[in-house]
Amino acid sequence: MERYLIDTNVIANYFLNIFSEAGMFFLTNIIDKTPFISVITKIEALSWKSQNIEKENIVKIFVNFSNTIELSDSIVNKCIDIRRICRIKTPDAIIAATAIVNDMILITSDSDFKRIPTLKIINPFNYFIKYFIC
């Protein structure tokens, strides 16, 4: 059974409802179960300030409902490896390391993660409904 780690940009885009119908369906199926996020995603998501208090509260509820994966020595060590090899920002390296160490697929629309060869990624923007003419 696949396990997924949800990146910060996916949370924002999901609640803005900007993915295709297929992308939203895919994410809703994951979010309806207890989703996983990195401690970095928790920090980033809860740091957002919005003029729309309702949307801000929805994000807070989402984060509180999620399983937050905290930093561990193995995540820190993998993050160091990623930073040395891929020259990626520390928060992104922590998120990537969290996914790799926990054998998870990262759901993200951030193309910087493509530079990490051992990271499995799904971009919800790549989900499209296919219509067939019979």
N, C-alpha and C positions, 0 to 999 in steps of 0.2 A: 504494500500500500504506500503510495506516494505521500510524502509530507512536504508542506510548503511553508516558506518564510515570506512574509509580506513586507515589501519595502515601503518606505514613507510616501513616495510619489504615487504609489498605487492606492493608498488610503485616500489621499486627496482627490485623485481622479475618480475613484469609485464613488465617493460621496458627491462629486460634481456630476456624476452620471454621464461621463464623456466617452466611455468605452462603447464599442459596438454592442448590439444585443447579445451576441455570442460571448463577448468578453465579460459583460455584466453577469450573464448566466454562469459562466465558469467561476467567476469570483464569488458570486452569491453562494454557490455550492460549498466553497471553501470557508467563507465567512460564517455561514449558518452552522458549521461545526465550530469548535473552538479554535480560532486562528492562532498562529504563532507569529510573534514579532521579536525583533532584536531590542535590547535595552536602548540602543541608539535610536531606533524607530520610535520607541516610547518617548524618549526625550524630545525628539524633533516634533512629533505629533502634538505633544502636550505643550510645546512652546509656541504653537501657532496662536496668533491673536486675530480674531475676526470681528467685524462689525456685526456679523450675524451670530448672535449668542446661541441660537438653536443649532446651527451647524457645528459650532465649537463644542456644545454639549454632546452632540452625536459622536464626534471624534473621541471625546473623553469616555463615553460609554463603550465605544468600540475598543479603546485601549484597555479599559478595565476588564472587559470581557475576554480579551486576548491572553494567551500564555506568553509571558515575556521571558525570553531566554537571556539570563544575566551573563556577565563576563566570567569566564573560567580561565585557568592557566592554559588549557589547550586552545581556546579561542584566541587568547592574547598571543600565543606563540604562532598560530596560523596567521594572525593579522600581521605580525612582524614579517613573516615569510612573504606574504602578499605585497606588503609595502616595499620590501627590498626588490622584489622581482618586477612588479607591475607599476610602481609609481602611481598609486591611487590614493586619494584622500583618506585620512585615518578613519572617519566615520563610515565611509563606504567599505574600507578594508575590514572593519569590525563586522559589518553586516554580512559581507561575503564569507568571512571566516566562520561566523555563526552558522551560516547555511552549510558550509563544507564540513565542519566538525560534527554537525548534527545530521549529516547525510540528508539534507533537505534541498528542495528546488526553490530558488529565489524567484519570486514574482516581482518584476520590476520593469519599468520602461526606461530606465537609465542606461544608456549605451556604454558608459564607462565600464560597467561590469563585464562586458564582452572580452575585455583584455585579460581576464582571469581564466586560464585554460581549464582548470579543474572544477569550475563553478557551473552548475546546471541552472539555466535561466528559462523562464517563460515570460514573454512580454504580452500582456493582455490586449495591447493594440493590434497584435497579430491574429486575434481571433475574429473571424468574419463569418457571417452566415452565408452559406453557399446555396444559391438557387439553381435548380436544374430545370431545364425546359424538356418536357417529355414529348 
